[in-house]
Amino acid sequence: MPVDTINWKSGKVRFIDQTLLPGRVKFVSCDNVPRLWRAIKRLEIRGAPAIGIAGAFGVVLSANNSRAKSAERFLRDLRKDIKYLASSRPTAVNLFWALERMEKIANTNLHNGIGKTKNLLLKEALAVLRDDRKHCRAMARYGARLVRHGDTILTHCNAGGLATADYGTALGVLFESNRLNKHIKVYVDETRPLLQGSRLTAWELLHEGMDATLICDNMAASLMAKGKIDKIFVGADRIASNGDTANKIGTYSLAVLAKYHKVPFYVVAPASTFDLNIKTGRDIPIEERDASEVRTVMGREIAPRNIKVYNPAFDVTPEKLITAIITERGIFKRPYRKALEILRG
């Protein structure tokens, strides 16, 4: 069963604090925008679709906490909080997609009154959640068509239920393949520096009773050279119009290795992860995070405190290295003209 990663309960956003996994499963109830912003920034909530859902619920919290008496003041306060939420993390486009979707509801309905607008904002945020659940299942079904009985699959970072509201994106494909009794095996990259693979993906796969093996990131090439990897499935945080894809740092390395070793490399992401306003991956903003994430592991120092650190959270995989992109609307291959027509339609 999928993990209940993020939801709306009793007027609050309820989510798993993913920084504590796998050692502790803690649910947090949040009723204000600054706390939610901190949860996104600190990766208590992470994964592009889940961040988008959090952003939508954040707008609801803003609306519910507003003391504005006039429509103009209400909208001004709402926009201020939307801008604030957007500042939490820059790369995952799902956040901005969800915030724009919510702002549009406020803009087009505020003439009917603040009370009704608040109700409509909650309805829309719940629709974002519900849509993600439906899209996860659709992506899983499409992706499972590409998996053969007995395949050994490599994945990177965490693109499972913890990154979404349901099955996940890349892991959703693996969960569905497991449900169909395809008897797959999975290798899990640990995913330095924050170990989303070892802490989160390994936890999810074992939770589902799947055959999973954890490896250090630098072991992937050796496995491919030995012919032990049949396919690679990863998620995405933003996809440019040409198919260039930003995902967790280390994804690009895997794509290069996959090309050399002739291993199919698949990206799994909902349509909301496409950014049709940018042409190529060069235009994707890449978040750089605090140096302490590299200098320490789970709070323990592993490097000199004064060593300089370069810590980009994501890298960009060129579209020519991607075998196909799997969305809830189908499986798309280069040059993605059909995909753009469907997405824009």
VEXGUKE-721162 format. One record per residue (C-alpha): x, y, z; residue in three letters. Coordinates in steps of 0.001 Angstrom, whole numbers, always signed. Layout:
REM VEXGUKE-721162
+---------+---------+---------+------+
:       X :       Y :       Z : rest :
+---------+---------+---------+------+
:       X :       Y :       Z :  ALA :
...
+---------+---------+---------+------+
***
This chain:
REM VEXGUKE-721162
+---------+---------+---------+------+
:       X :       Y :       Z : rest :
+---------+---------+---------+------+
:      +0 :      +0 :      +0 :  MET :
:   +1254 :   +3532 :    -775 :  PRO :
:   +2584 :   +5639 :   +2060 :  VAL :
:    +259 :   +8459 :   +3134 :  ASP :
:   +2995 :  +11031 :   +2522 :  THR :
:    +910 :  +14207 :   +2465 :  ILE :
:   -2760 :  +14902 :   +3046 :  ASN :
:   -5271 :  +17413 :   +4407 :  TRP :
:   -6793 :  +16549 :   +7785 :  LYS :
:   -8811 :  +18632 :  +10214 :  SER :
:   -7856 :  +21932 :   +8599 :  GLY :
:   -4123 :  +21179 :   +8569 :  LYS :
:   -1498 :  +19763 :   +6227 :  VAL :
:    -429 :  +16357 :   +7526 :  ARG :
:   +2858 :  +14973 :   +6232 :  PHE :
:   +5668 :  +12552 :   +7030 :  ILE :
:   +8889 :  +14176 :   +8189 :  ASP :
:  +11202 :  +12428 :   +5715 :  GLN :
:  +14364 :  +13654 :   +7408 :  THR :
:  +13736 :  +11100 :  +10180 :  LEU :
:  +13328 :   +8056 :   +7934 :  LEU :
:  +14025 :   +5178 :   +8020 :  PRO :
:  +14615 :   +5176 :  +11757 :  GLY :
:  +11408 :   +6931 :  +12734 :  ARG :
:   +8045 :   +7464 :  +11073 :  VAL :
:   +6683 :  +10785 :  +12336 :  LYS :
:   +3616 :  +12589 :  +11026 :  PHE :
:   +3522 :  +16366 :  +11370 :  VAL :
:    +393 :  +18530 :  +11331 :  SER :
:   +1007 :  +22031 :  +10006 :  CYS :
:   -1404 :  +24962 :  +10176 :  ASP :
:    +705 :  +27895 :   +8962 :  ASN :
:   +2685 :  +28912 :   +5890 :  VAL :
:   +6113 :  +29554 :   +7517 :  PRO :
:   +6171 :  +26049 :   +8999 :  ARG :
:   +5221 :  +24542 :   +5659 :  LEU :
:   +7910 :  +26599 :   +3899 :  TRP :
:  +10460 :  +25223 :   +6368 :  ARG :
:   +9242 :  +21680 :   +5774 :  ALA :
:   +9820 :  +22045 :   +2031 :  ILE :
:  +13183 :  +23783 :   +2459 :  LYS :
:  +14469 :  +21204 :   +4961 :  ARG :
:  +13251 :  +18277 :   +2811 :  LEU :
:  +10735 :  +17110 :   +5390 :  GLU :
:   +8503 :  +17217 :   +2320 :  ILE :
:  +10380 :  +16397 :    -887 :  ARG :
:   +9811 :  +15030 :   -4369 :  GLY :
:   +8480 :  +17268 :   -7133 :  ALA :
:   +4807 :  +16122 :   -7093 :  PRO :
:   +4637 :  +16166 :   -3270 :  ALA :
:   +6160 :  +19650 :   -3188 :  ILE :
:   +3474 :  +20787 :   -5637 :  GLY :
:    +752 :  +19363 :   -3410 :  ILE :
:   +2324 :  +21042 :    -393 :  ALA :
:   +2343 :  +24357 :   -2259 :  GLY :
:   -1362 :  +24018 :   -3074 :  ALA :
:   -2215 :  +23295 :    +555 :  PHE :
:     +28 :  +26174 :   +1602 :  GLY :
:   -2204 :  +28565 :    -318 :  VAL :
:   -5200 :  +27131 :   +1565 :  VAL :
:   -3420 :  +27738 :   +4869 :  LEU :
:   -2702 :  +31293 :   +3785 :  SER :
:   -6343 :  +31870 :   +2914 :  ALA :
:   -7642 :  +30298 :   +6116 :  ASN :
:   -5283 :  +32340 :   +8290 :  ASN :
:   -6005 :  +35625 :   +6525 :  SER :
:   -7761 :  +38301 :   +8584 :  ARG :
:   -8426 :  +40484 :   +5555 :  ALA :
:  -11856 :  +42071 :   +5356 :  LYS :
:  -11621 :  +43272 :   +1775 :  SER :
:  -11082 :  +41240 :   -1380 :  ALA :
:   -8121 :  +43429 :   -2360 :  GLU :
:   -6309 :  +42890 :    +943 :  ARG :
:   -7101 :  +39165 :    +885 :  PHE :
:   -5602 :  +38799 :   -2581 :  LEU :
:   -2566 :  +40883 :   -1674 :  ARG :
:   -1861 :  +38712 :   +1378 :  ASP :
:   -2404 :  +35542 :    -637 :  LEU :
:     +18 :  +36628 :   -3347 :  ARG :
:   +2620 :  +37494 :    -724 :  LYS :
:   +2432 :  +33985 :    +708 :  ASP :
:   +2478 :  +32425 :   -2766 :  ILE :
:   +5694 :  +34293 :   -3536 :  LYS :
:   +7112 :  +33178 :    -201 :  TYR :
:   +6250 :  +29522 :    -815 :  LEU :
:   +7797 :  +29750 :   -4289 :  ALA :
:  +11100 :  +30807 :   -2699 :  SER :
:  +11460 :  +27527 :    -793 :  SER :
:  +13040 :  +25492 :   -3618 :  ARG :
:  +13781 :  +26669 :   -7168 :  PRO :
:  +14108 :  +23568 :   -9361 :  THR :
:  +10935 :  +21454 :   -9078 :  ALA :
:   +8497 :  +23116 :  -11460 :  VAL :
:   +5527 :  +21289 :   -9920 :  ASN :
:   +5652 :  +23774 :   -7040 :  LEU :
:   +5235 :  +26772 :   -9330 :  PHE :
:   +2618 :  +24954 :  -11426 :  TRP :
:    +511 :  +24285 :   -8320 :  ALA :
:    +907 :  +27818 :   -6949 :  LEU :
:    -140 :  +29322 :  -10293 :  GLU :
:   -3121 :  +26983 :  -10415 :  ARG :
:   -4213 :  +28114 :   -6957 :  MET :
:   -3661 :  +31810 :   -7663 :  GLU :
:   -5830 :  +31518 :  -10761 :  LYS :
:   -8692 :  +30173 :   -8625 :  ILE :
:   -8406 :  +33158 :   -6308 :  ALA :
:   -8186 :  +35663 :   -9164 :  ASN :
:  -11251 :  +34329 :  -10981 :  THR :
:  -13529 :  +33766 :   -7984 :  ASN :
:  -12814 :  +36493 :   -5455 :  LEU :
:  -15672 :  +38607 :   -6782 :  HIS :
:  -17987 :  +36026 :   -5202 :  ASN :
:  -16636 :  +36763 :   -1737 :  GLY :
:  -13757 :  +35721 :    +515 :  ILE :
:  -15634 :  +32857 :   +2154 :  GLY :
:  -16551 :  +31177 :   -1105 :  LYS :
:  -13042 :  +31701 :   -2436 :  THR :
:  -11575 :  +29922 :    +575 :  LYS :
:  -13849 :  +26945 :     -61 :  ASN :
:  -12886 :  +26860 :   -3728 :  LEU :
:   -9185 :  +27021 :   -2886 :  LEU :
:   -9508 :  +23980 :    -632 :  LEU :
:  -11472 :  +22173 :   -3317 :  LYS :
:   -8736 :  +22922 :   -5852 :  GLU :
:   -5921 :  +21799 :   -3557 :  ALA :
:   -7738 :  +18526 :   -2915 :  LEU :
:   -8088 :  +18165 :   -6695 :  ALA :
:   -4303 :  +18575 :   -7047 :  VAL :
:   -3888 :  +15761 :   -4521 :  LEU :
:   -6502 :  +13557 :   -6176 :  ARG :
:   -5066 :  +14148 :   -9652 :  ASP :
:   -1606 :  +13155 :   -8488 :  ASP :
:   -2921 :   +9858 :   -7150 :  ARG :
:   -4632 :   +9141 :  -10448 :  LYS :
:   -1579 :  +10170 :  -12470 :  HIS :
:    +724 :   +7941 :  -10403 :  CYS :
:   -1375 :   +4904 :  -11262 :  ARG :
:   -1507 :   +5813 :  -14955 :  ALA :
:   +2285 :   +6286 :  -15145 :  MET :
:   +2766 :   +2972 :  -13376 :  ALA :
:    +584 :   +1153 :  -15892 :  ARG :
:   +2363 :   +2680 :  -18890 :  TYR :
:   +5807 :   +2092 :  -17441 :  GLY :
:   +5125 :   -1509 :  -16469 :  ALA :
:   +4618 :   -2284 :  -20156 :  ARG :
:   +8343 :   -1675 :  -20623 :  LEU :
:   +9354 :   -4118 :  -17884 :  VAL :
:   +9937 :   -7747 :  -18745 :  ARG :
:   +9626 :  -10744 :  -16452 :  HIS :
:  +12814 :  -11122 :  -14423 :  GLY :
:  +14271 :   -7691 :  -15243 :  ASP :
:  +16877 :   -6190 :  -12959 :  THR :
:  +16296 :   -2465 :  -12628 :  ILE :
:  +18429 :    +356 :  -11246 :  LEU :
:  +16910 :   +3493 :   -9761 :  THR :
:  +18350 :   +6681 :   -8273 :  HIS :
:  +17187 :   +8939 :   -5436 :  CYS :
:  +13550 :   +8484 :   -4364 :  ASN :
:  +10668 :   +8666 :   -6805 :  ALA :
:   +8152 :   +6629 :   -4861 :  GLY :
:   +5171 :   +7227 :   -2618 :  GLY :
:   +7270 :   +9522 :    -447 :  LEU :
:   +7706 :  +11871 :   -3424 :  ALA :
:   +4019 :  +11876 :   -4397 :  THR :
:    +557 :  +11283 :   -2974 :  ALA :
:    +354 :   +7656 :   -4070 :  ASP :
:   +2431 :   +5058 :   -5952 :  TYR :
:   +5214 :   +7358 :   -7013 :  GLY :
:   +6686 :   +8006 :  -10453 :  THR :
:   +9701 :   +5772 :  -11207 :  ALA :
:   +9031 :   +3536 :   -8204 :  LEU :
:   +5380 :   +3392 :   -9178 :  GLY :
:   +6463 :   +1504 :  -12304 :  VAL :
:   +8366 :    -957 :  -10124 :  LEU :
:   +5479 :   -1374 :   -7676 :  PHE :
:   +3091 :   -2069 :  -10540 :  GLU :
:   +5517 :   -4546 :  -12103 :  SER :
:   +5747 :   -6294 :   -8749 :  ASN :
:   +1948 :   -6383 :   -8493 :  ARG :
:   +1866 :   -8041 :  -11914 :  LEU :
:   +4252 :  -10739 :  -10615 :  ASN :
:   +7057 :   -9870 :  -13031 :  LYS :
:   +9609 :  -10957 :  -10420 :  HIS :
:  +11904 :   -7999 :  -10869 :  ILE :
:  +15027 :   -7208 :   -8873 :  LYS :
:  +15965 :   -3656 :   -7967 :  VAL :
:  +19327 :   -2016 :   -7304 :  TYR :
:  +19073 :   +1200 :   -5293 :  VAL :
:  +21699 :   +3935 :   -5501 :  ASP :
:  +22369 :   +5365 :   -2027 :  GLU :
:  +22188 :   +8906 :   -3517 :  THR :
:  +24721 :  +11119 :   -1798 :  ARG :
:  +24807 :  +13537 :    -120 :  PRO :
:  +21426 :  +13116 :   +1621 :  LEU :
:  +20977 :   +9394 :    +987 :  LEU :
:  +17432 :   +9486 :    -359 :  GLN :
:  +18056 :   +6127 :   -1995 :  GLY :
:  +19294 :   +4305 :   +1083 :  SER :
:  +17013 :   +6049 :   +3572 :  ARG :
:  +13807 :   +6325 :   +1552 :  LEU :
:  +13750 :   +4150 :   -1571 :  THR :
:  +15191 :   +1094 :    +183 :  ALA :
:  +12634 :   +1591 :   +2961 :  TRP :
:   +9744 :   +1786 :    +494 :  GLU :
:  +10831 :   -1267 :   -1491 :  LEU :
:  +11256 :   -3403 :   +1605 :  LEU :
:   +7903 :   -2133 :   +2858 :  HIS :
:   +6412 :   -3663 :    -302 :  GLU :
:   +8342 :   -6903 :    +133 :  GLY :
:  +10378 :   -6442 :   -3047 :  MET :
:  +13786 :   -7878 :   -3932 :  ASP :
:  +16002 :   -4817 :   -3398 :  ALA :
:  +19773 :   -4372 :   -3091 :  THR :
:  +21446 :   -1160 :   -1928 :  LEU :
:  +24646 :     +21 :   -3633 :  ILE :
:  +26967 :   +3001 :   -3332 :  CYS :
:  +26507 :   +5454 :   -6198 :  ASP :
:  +29921 :   +4632 :   -7665 :  ASN :
:  +29060 :    +939 :   -8038 :  MET :
:  +26550 :   +1469 :  -10851 :  ALA :
:  +29131 :   +1435 :  -13652 :  ALA :
:  +30542 :   -1881 :  -12508 :  SER :
:  +27086 :   -3461 :  -12447 :  LEU :
:  +26339 :   -2260 :  -15969 :  MET :
:  +29703 :   -3486 :  -17241 :  ALA :
:  +28892 :   -6934 :  -15866 :  LYS :
:  +25528 :   -6927 :  -17662 :  GLY :
:  +23567 :   -6991 :  -14434 :  LYS :
:  +21266 :   -4037 :  -15181 :  ILE :
:  +18468 :   -4401 :  -17748 :  ASP :
:  +16827 :    -988 :  -17383 :  LYS :
:  +17068 :   +2256 :  -15426 :  ILE :
:  +14031 :   +4191 :  -14188 :  PHE :
:  +14339 :   +7631 :  -12567 :  VAL :
:  +12024 :  +10501 :  -11729 :  GLY :
:  +12321 :  +14187 :  -12661 :  ALA :
:  +11985 :  +17625 :  -11109 :  ASP :
:  +11728 :  +19660 :  -14312 :  ARG :
:  +11655 :  +18737 :  -18004 :  ILE :
:  +12411 :  +21311 :  -20703 :  ALA :
:  +10439 :  +21492 :  -23953 :  SER :
:  +13124 :  +19527 :  -25813 :  ASN :
:  +13157 :  +16730 :  -23230 :  GLY :
:  +16259 :  +17725 :  -21253 :  ASP :
:  +15558 :  +16595 :  -17710 :  THR :
:  +16655 :  +17856 :  -14296 :  ALA :
:  +16731 :  +15240 :  -11575 :  ASN :
:  +18696 :  +14473 :   -8420 :  LYS :
:  +22446 :  +14966 :   -8761 :  ILE :
:  +24017 :  +11803 :  -10144 :  GLY :
:  +21260 :  +11090 :  -12653 :  THR :
:  +23283 :  +12504 :  -15554 :  TYR :
:  +26183 :  +10196 :  -14669 :  SER :
:  +23865 :   +7192 :  -14821 :  LEU :
:  +22494 :   +8301 :  -18200 :  ALA :
:  +26004 :   +8556 :  -19665 :  VAL :
:  +26881 :   +5124 :  -18320 :  LEU :
:  +23611 :   +3695 :  -19617 :  ALA :
:  +24297 :   +5037 :  -23110 :  LYS :
:  +27765 :   +3482 :  -23154 :  TYR :
:  +26521 :    +126 :  -21882 :  HIS :
:  +23363 :    +167 :  -24045 :  LYS :
:  +20996 :     +63 :  -21072 :  VAL :
:  +17560 :   +1679 :  -21652 :  PRO :
:  +17195 :   +4848 :  -19550 :  PHE :
:  +13641 :   +5929 :  -18697 :  TYR :
:  +12339 :   +9082 :  -17020 :  VAL :
:   +8963 :   +8877 :  -15275 :  VAL :
:   +7149 :  +12114 :  -14427 :  ALA :
:   +3681 :  +13687 :  -14622 :  PRO :
:   +2838 :  +16278 :  -17260 :  ALA :
:   +3070 :  +18978 :  -14586 :  SER :
:   +6838 :  +18396 :  -14492 :  THR :
:   +7225 :  +19677 :  -18059 :  PHE :
:   +8148 :  +23353 :  -18247 :  ASP :
:   +6996 :  +24416 :  -21691 :  LEU :
:   +8279 :  +27940 :  -21089 :  ASN :
:  +11899 :  +26856 :  -21429 :  ILE :
:  +13539 :  +25331 :  -24493 :  LYS :
:  +16464 :  +23353 :  -23078 :  THR :
:  +17997 :  +22168 :  -19847 :  GLY :
:  +20377 :  +25120 :  -19863 :  ARG :
:  +17460 :  +27251 :  -18710 :  ASP :
:  +16567 :  +25085 :  -15697 :  ILE :
:  +17529 :  +26735 :  -12395 :  PRO :
:  +19643 :  +24362 :  -10317 :  ILE :
:  +19344 :  +24609 :   -6563 :  GLU :
:  +22595 :  +24746 :   -4603 :  GLU :
:  +22237 :  +23612 :   -1028 :  ARG :
:  +24157 :  +24132 :   +2190 :  ASP :
:  +27714 :  +22837 :   +2436 :  ALA :
:  +26938 :  +21020 :   +5678 :  SER :
:  +25010 :  +18394 :   +3709 :  GLU :
:  +28280 :  +17249 :   +2116 :  VAL :
:  +30543 :  +17755 :   +5122 :  ARG :
:  +28337 :  +15581 :   +7317 :  THR :
:  +26387 :  +12332 :   +7123 :  VAL :
:  +23348 :  +12133 :   +9393 :  MET :
:  +24833 :  +14868 :  +11561 :  GLY :
:  +28317 :  +13342 :  +11850 :  ARG :
:  +31261 :  +15267 :  +10415 :  GLU :
:  +33153 :  +13444 :   +7648 :  ILE :
:  +35199 :  +16352 :   +6290 :  ALA :
:  +37137 :  +19363 :   +7626 :  PRO :
:  +34778 :  +22158 :   +8627 :  ARG :
:  +36607 :  +24727 :   +6513 :  ASN :
:  +36786 :  +22735 :   +3278 :  ILE :
:  +35000 :  +24444 :    +379 :  LYS :
:  +31977 :  +22539 :    -929 :  VAL :
:  +30071 :  +22479 :   -4213 :  TYR :
:  +26595 :  +21078 :   -3579 :  ASN :
:  +24137 :  +21290 :   -6496 :  PRO :
:  +20994 :  +19312 :   -5662 :  ALA :
:  +20289 :  +18418 :   -9301 :  PHE :
:  +21937 :  +17862 :  -12662 :  ASP :
:  +20507 :  +17921 :  -16179 :  VAL :
:  +20365 :  +14882 :  -18453 :  THR :
:  +20319 :  +15787 :  -22175 :  PRO :
:  +17333 :  +14411 :  -24066 :  GLU :
:  +19571 :  +12395 :  -26407 :  LYS :
:  +20511 :  +10148 :  -23466 :  LEU :
:  +16885 :   +9400 :  -22538 :  ILE :
:  +15226 :   +6363 :  -24101 :  THR :
:  +11686 :   +7563 :  -23325 :  ALA :
:   +9696 :   +9754 :  -20960 :  ILE :
:   +6720 :   +8109 :  -19292 :  ILE :
:   +3808 :  +10342 :  -18253 :  THR :
:    +191 :   +9789 :  -17268 :  GLU :
:    -667 :  +10606 :  -20885 :  ARG :
:   +1538 :   +7984 :  -22474 :  GLY :
:   +5108 :   +7061 :  -23345 :  ILE :
:   +6970 :   +9666 :  -25384 :  PHE :
:  +10207 :   +9402 :  -27358 :  LYS :
:  +12435 :  +11911 :  -29130 :  ARG :
:  +11974 :  +14434 :  -30634 :  PRO :
:   +8895 :  +14899 :  -28399 :  TYR :
:   +6806 :  +16812 :  -30929 :  ARG :
:   +3832 :  +14559 :  -30208 :  LYS :
:   +4375 :  +15028 :  -26482 :  ALA :
:   +4347 :  +18814 :  -26812 :  LEU :
:   +1179 :  +18726 :  -28911 :  GLU :
:    -572 :  +16609 :  -26284 :  ILE :
:    +720 :  +18635 :  -23362 :  LEU :
:    -223 :  +21948 :  -24938 :  ARG :
:   -3590 :  +20597 :  -26035 :  GLY :
+---------+---------+---------+------+
***
